[in-house]
């Protein structure tokens, strides 16, 4: 995640990461983001 000069957050991810984790598990972006946020919270990141 990068913080742009105008203080906006921009999230970048590699689509191959989703393929590596399992295409059947995540078919759309919202569940991926939800899992990412959940895992970050659980890891106190």
C-alpha positions, 0 to 999 in steps of 0.5 A: 500500500502506498500513500500518495502525495494527496494523502490518498491510499492506493492498494496494489496487488498482483493478480497472480497472488490470487491464482496462487491462493486458489482461483476457486476460493476467490472469484471476485475482488470484495472477498479478497479485500475482506480476507486481506483486511481480516488477516491484517487485523488478526496479525495486528498489522 
